[in-house]
Amino acid sequence: MPPRSDDKLSVIRGTLDVLVLQAVSARPLHGFEISLWLDDHADQPLHIDDSALYQALHRLEARGYLKGEWGTSDNNRRARYYGLTASGREHLTQERTRLMSYAATITALLTPRRTR
């Protein structure tokens, strides 16, 4: 049965970190902006708990893939902005390639083929 339009796609374990790194690859963003970026760039709505997003941000910062700095948001609130480090950009490139290859393989396996 195809998903209903009101269903949100759950993020597969292990992909959230890569999605967060992709979100901040162009410029530093704070947590809510990252959430908005993910919603805006997904083909269908994603289900990402706020707590999972902030855990990913802390994990990626601890691993040296992100650097967080305090700043002021557009609505004059204090917010922590996260930007990619050099090692974060390298990790993103490797993981993006790996995940895209995996997705292509799964797509090929699940796509019905005509038999002769």
C-alpha positions as CSV (number, residue, x, y, z in Angstrom):
1,M,0.0,0.0,0.0
2,P,1.5,3.4,-0.9
3,P,2.0,5.9,1.9
4,R,-0.8,8.3,2.6
5,S,0.0,11.9,1.9
6,D,-0.3,12.7,5.7
7,D,2.3,10.0,6.6
8,K,5.8,11.2,7.4
9,L,8.8,9.2,6.3
10,S,10.9,8.1,9.2
11,V,14.6,8.8,8.8
12,I,16.6,5.5,8.5
13,R,19.0,5.0,11.4
14,G,22.4,6.4,10.6
15,T,21.3,8.9,8.0
16,L,20.3,11.8,10.2
17,D,24.0,12.9,10.7
18,V,24.6,13.0,6.9
19,L,21.4,15.0,6.4
20,V,22.4,17.5,9.1
21,L,25.8,17.9,7.5
22,Q,24.2,18.4,4.1
23,A,21.9,21.0,5.5
24,V,24.7,23.2,6.9
25,S,27.0,22.6,3.9
26,A,26.2,26.0,2.3
27,R,26.2,28.1,5.4
28,P,25.9,27.9,9.2
29,L,22.3,27.3,10.5
30,H,20.8,27.0,13.9
31,G,18.7,24.0,14.9
32,F,15.3,25.3,13.8
33,E,16.7,26.4,10.5
34,I,18.2,22.9,9.9
35,S,14.7,21.4,10.6
36,L,13.2,23.9,8.1
37,W,15.9,23.1,5.5
38,L,15.2,19.4,5.8
39,D,11.4,20.0,5.4
40,D,12.0,22.3,2.4
41,H,14.4,19.9,0.5
42,A,12.7,16.6,1.1
43,D,10.4,15.1,-1.6
44,Q,7.9,14.2,1.2
45,P,7.6,15.1,4.9
46,L,10.2,13.6,7.2
47,H,9.6,12.6,10.8
48,I,12.6,13.9,12.8
49,D,12.2,14.4,16.6
50,D,13.6,17.6,17.8
51,S,15.6,15.7,20.5
52,A,17.1,13.4,17.8
53,L,18.2,16.5,15.8
54,Y,19.8,18.2,18.7
55,Q,21.5,14.9,19.8
56,A,22.9,14.7,16.2
57,L,24.2,18.3,16.4
58,H,26.0,17.6,19.7
59,R,27.4,14.3,18.4
60,L,28.7,15.9,15.2
61,E,30.2,18.8,17.1
62,A,31.9,16.4,19.5
63,R,33.3,14.4,16.5
64,G,34.7,17.6,15.1
65,Y,32.5,17.6,12.0
66,L,30.6,20.8,13.1
67,K,31.6,23.9,14.9
68,G,29.0,25.7,16.9
69,E,29.0,29.4,17.7
70,W,26.4,31.5,19.5
71,G,24.7,34.2,17.5
72,T,21.4,36.1,17.2
73,S,18.6,34.7,15.1
74,D,16.4,36.7,12.7
75,N,13.9,37.2,15.5
76,N,16.6,38.5,17.9
77,R,16.9,35.3,20.0
78,R,20.1,33.8,21.0
79,A,20.8,30.7,18.9
80,R,23.7,28.3,18.3
81,Y,24.7,28.3,14.7
82,Y,26.5,25.2,13.3
83,G,28.8,25.2,10.4
84,L,30.9,22.5,8.7
85,T,34.5,22.0,9.6
86,A,37.1,20.7,7.0
87,S,36.8,17.2,8.4
88,G,33.0,17.5,8.4
89,R,33.0,18.4,4.7
90,E,35.3,15.4,4.0
91,H,33.0,13.1,6.0
92,L,29.9,14.5,4.2
93,T,31.5,13.8,0.8
94,Q,32.4,10.2,1.8
95,E,29.0,9.4,3.4
96,R,27.0,11.1,0.7
97,T,28.7,8.9,-1.9
98,R,28.2,5.8,0.2
99,L,24.5,6.5,0.8
100,M,23.7,7.4,-2.8
101,S,25.3,4.2,-3.9
102,Y,23.4,2.2,-1.4
103,A,20.1,3.9,-2.4
104,A,20.8,3.1,-6.1
105,T,21.5,-0.5,-5.3
106,I,18.2,-0.8,-3.2
107,T,16.3,0.9,-6.0
108,A,17.7,-1.5,-8.6
109,L,16.8,-4.5,-6.4
110,L,13.2,-3.3,-5.7
111,T,12.4,-2.1,-9.3
112,P,10.4,-4.8,-11.1
113,R,12.1,-5.9,-14.3
114,R,10.5,-7.4,-17.4
115,T,11.3,-10.9,-18.1
116,R,11.7,-12.2,-21.7
